[in-house]
Amino acid sequence: MSKTVGHNPRTIQNVFILLLLSVFACLSTFLVTMGAQAYRSAVDRADKNNSSRIMTAVVRSAVWGEDGGQLRVENYDQLGMKVLSIMNEYDGEQYFKRIYCMDGKLYECFQGAESEFDPEYGEDLCDLKGFEPSIEGKMLTVKLTAPDDSVRVIHTYLRAGGADE
């Protein structure tokens, strides 16, 4: 009986298949990881864009929805805030819709004229770090500071309502 020294061709073929499967598994894991990272960054960008759109849309739609009323900016120095107030008259009674920022949120408060403004009664609308309204003629300008410190400035022309300066 003679023994040949060498490698069995099936052994080389099996090693090559195992090596090929290992490379495929590593590349698959790498691609899944890269895809997950790309997905996370896309979701983060979408969340940031949505937050930015929401905070500006909330202010614009609140003003446009009440454009027939009298707008003014009120300073509440004791509370350390500026408030955008929209006064309307319903059935002979005056009501105020006030938009303001407090404790990192944008709030909206709807009260009758006989009630004193209390910011605790407001309903929170979205996260917001800063809210600075100003009115010049019929142009309302609001500077909004998002929780990530990005700043948006919106300009809204008051079509029907008047503005008290």
C-alpha positions as CSV (number, residue, x, y, z in Angstrom):
1,M,0.0,0.0,0.0
2,S,1.3,3.3,-0.9
3,K,0.3,6.5,0.7
4,T,0.5,9.7,-1.3
5,V,1.5,12.8,0.4
6,G,-0.6,15.8,-0.6
7,H,-3.9,17.4,-0.1
8,N,-7.2,15.9,-1.0
9,P,-8.9,18.1,-3.7
10,R,-12.1,18.0,-1.7
11,T,-10.4,19.5,1.3
12,I,-9.3,22.5,-0.7
13,Q,-12.8,22.9,-2.2
14,N,-14.3,22.8,1.3
15,V,-11.9,25.4,2.7
16,F,-12.6,27.7,-0.3
17,I,-16.4,27.4,0.3
18,L,-16.0,28.1,4.0
19,L,-13.8,31.1,3.2
20,L,-16.3,32.4,0.6
21,L,-19.2,31.9,3.1
22,S,-17.2,33.8,5.8
23,V,-16.5,36.7,3.5
24,F,-20.2,36.8,2.5
25,A,-21.3,36.8,6.2
26,C,-18.9,39.6,7.0
27,L,-20.0,41.8,4.1
28,S,-23.6,41.1,4.8
29,T,-23.1,42.2,8.5
30,F,-21.2,45.3,7.3
31,L,-24.0,46.3,4.8
32,V,-26.8,45.8,7.4
33,T,-24.8,48.0,9.9
34,M,-24.3,50.7,7.3
35,G,-27.9,50.6,6.3
36,A,-29.1,50.9,9.9
37,Q,-26.8,53.9,10.4
38,A,-28.1,55.5,7.2
39,Y,-31.7,54.9,8.3
40,R,-31.1,56.4,11.8
41,S,-29.5,59.5,10.3
42,A,-32.4,59.9,7.8
43,V,-34.9,59.6,10.6
44,D,-33.0,62.1,12.7
45,R,-33.0,64.6,9.8
46,A,-36.7,64.0,9.2
47,D,-37.5,64.6,12.9
48,K,-35.5,67.8,12.9
49,N,-37.2,69.1,9.8
50,N,-40.7,68.1,11.1
51,S,-40.0,69.9,14.4
52,S,-39.0,73.0,12.5
53,R,-42.0,72.9,10.3
54,I,-44.4,72.3,13.2
55,M,-43.2,75.2,15.3
56,T,-43.5,77.7,12.4
57,A,-46.8,76.2,11.2
58,V,-48.4,76.4,14.6
59,V,-47.7,80.1,14.9
60,R,-48.7,80.9,11.3
61,S,-51.9,79.0,11.5
62,A,-52.9,80.5,14.8
63,V,-52.4,83.9,13.4
64,W,-54.1,83.2,10.1
65,G,-57.0,81.5,11.9
66,E,-57.7,84.6,14.0
67,D,-56.6,87.2,11.4
68,G,-59.8,89.1,11.8
69,G,-58.9,90.1,15.4
70,Q,-56.7,92.7,16.9
71,L,-53.1,91.6,17.4
72,R,-50.7,93.0,19.8
73,V,-47.5,92.0,21.6
74,E,-47.8,92.2,25.4
75,N,-44.8,92.3,27.7
76,Y,-45.2,90.5,31.0
77,D,-42.0,91.6,32.7
78,Q,-43.0,89.9,36.0
79,L,-43.2,86.6,34.1
80,G,-40.2,87.3,31.9
81,M,-42.1,86.7,28.6
82,K,-43.5,88.3,25.5
83,V,-47.0,87.2,24.5
84,L,-48.7,87.5,21.1
85,S,-52.3,88.4,21.9
86,I,-55.1,88.1,19.5
87,M,-58.4,89.8,20.6
88,N,-61.7,88.8,19.0
89,E,-65.3,89.6,19.9
90,Y,-67.9,86.8,20.1
91,D,-71.5,87.6,21.0
92,G,-70.5,91.0,22.4
93,E,-67.8,89.6,24.7
94,Q,-64.0,90.0,24.2
95,Y,-61.8,86.9,24.2
96,F,-58.0,86.7,24.0
97,K,-56.0,84.0,22.3
98,R,-52.4,84.3,23.6
99,I,-49.4,82.5,22.2
100,Y,-46.2,82.4,24.4
101,C,-43.2,80.3,25.3
102,M,-42.6,79.0,28.8
103,D,-40.5,76.2,30.2
104,G,-39.2,75.0,26.8
105,K,-42.7,74.7,25.2
106,L,-44.9,76.9,23.0
107,Y,-48.3,77.4,24.6
108,E,-51.7,78.7,23.5
109,C,-54.2,80.1,26.0
110,F,-57.8,81.2,25.2
111,Q,-59.5,83.3,27.9
112,G,-62.2,85.9,28.2
113,A,-61.2,89.5,28.7
114,E,-62.4,89.5,32.3
115,S,-59.9,86.8,33.3
116,E,-56.4,87.8,34.2
117,F,-53.7,86.1,32.1
118,D,-52.2,83.1,33.8
119,P,-49.7,81.2,31.7
120,E,-50.4,78.0,33.7
121,Y,-53.8,77.6,31.9
122,G,-52.2,77.4,28.5
123,E,-52.1,74.2,26.4
124,D,-48.7,73.2,25.2
125,L,-48.4,72.9,21.4
126,C,-44.7,71.9,20.7
127,D,-41.2,72.1,22.1
128,L,-39.7,75.6,21.8
129,K,-36.9,77.4,23.5
130,G,-37.6,81.0,22.6
131,F,-40.5,83.1,21.2
132,E,-40.0,86.7,20.3
133,P,-43.0,88.4,18.5
134,S,-42.9,91.9,17.1
135,I,-45.4,93.9,15.0
136,E,-44.6,96.7,12.5
137,G,-47.6,98.0,10.8
138,K,-49.4,95.0,9.4
139,M,-46.3,92.8,9.4
140,L,-45.9,90.3,12.2
141,T,-42.4,88.9,12.7
142,V,-41.8,86.1,15.1
143,K,-38.3,84.8,16.0
144,L,-38.5,81.1,17.1
145,T,-35.6,79.3,18.8
146,A,-35.9,75.5,18.6
147,P,-34.7,73.2,21.4
148,D,-31.5,72.5,19.4
149,D,-30.8,76.3,19.3
150,S,-31.6,76.7,15.6
151,V,-33.4,79.9,14.9
152,R,-36.3,80.5,12.5
153,V,-37.9,83.8,11.7
154,I,-41.3,83.9,10.2
155,H,-43.0,87.0,8.7
156,T,-46.7,87.0,8.4
157,Y,-48.7,89.8,6.7
158,L,-51.9,90.5,8.6
159,R,-54.5,90.6,5.9
160,A,-57.8,91.3,7.5
161,G,-57.0,92.1,11.1
162,G,-55.4,95.2,12.5
163,A,-52.4,95.4,14.7
164,D,-51.9,97.5,17.8
165,E,-48.4,98.7,18.1
